[in-house]
Structures are given as structure tokens and as C-alpha cells.
């Protein structure tokens, strides 16, 4: 198994999910600009905004911590963690974290107040920035988790 190919797979997942979120955001925003989608705020938009804000915190901060703790608990007795298990964990982590940009799309769709939209956007940007599968970050996490490197 080629470790670099797996890191490239993580990058492909990252790019595909990010492009999908940006594409949906462009569609929703364009629909609002062209008056195809209503820009009026509904009465329930504050409640929806609070829910979306909470979801953005969950997907960008809480869920990654939970997934990491679950993975650590799963491999705590291993002397060396198999690379396949590590990559599976990284894929799951990436998919969960990259749900945060999709929350931005929903916030724009529901025309969330700027305070909530700003917070949702900041959490999404944090998730996108921090969890980018760079070789440096993956190498660091391999050391932390004692990942067995197949040669």
C-alpha cells in the first residue's frame, strides 16, 4: 500500500467536498441575487440560525474531538496502529468536518442574521483551514498515533 496515494485520496475527498459546498453556495447566492429565492426573513429564522450555529460548532469542533477520542480509545492497546485504520479514521474525520461549509449554504439559504452567519462562516473557515490533509499534518498525526508505515 502506498502511503502517498492514501494522502492524495484524502486531498481528493477534501477538494470534492469543498467544491460541492462552494458550488451550492454560489447557486443559493445567485438565486437570491436574481430574486429566484426569497431574501425575506421568516419568523422562525432566528431559531433556525441558532440551530445552524450549533451544528457548525458541532461539526467543526465537537465532532472531531469525539472522533479523535473514540479512535484513541479504539487503538489504546496497540503498539503500532495499522496505516489502513489510521486512513479510515482520517477519512471519517474529514467528511464530518467538511459538513461545516454546507451549514454556511443553509445559513445563506435561510437568510440568517449577520451575527449568526458570521459565526457559522468562522467555524466553517476554521474547519476548512485546520483539517486540510497536508503531508505535514498527516505526518505529525502518524507520530502521535504510532502508525505503522508500510514500506
PyMOL commands that set and color helices and strands:
alter all, ss='L'
color gray80, all
select helices_A, chain A and resi 3-33+45-74+83-97+100-109+114-130+135-144
alter helices_A, ss='H'
color red, helices_A
select strands_A, chain A and resi 81-82+147-148
alter strands_A, ss='S'
color yellow, strands_A
deselect
rebuild
show_as cartoon
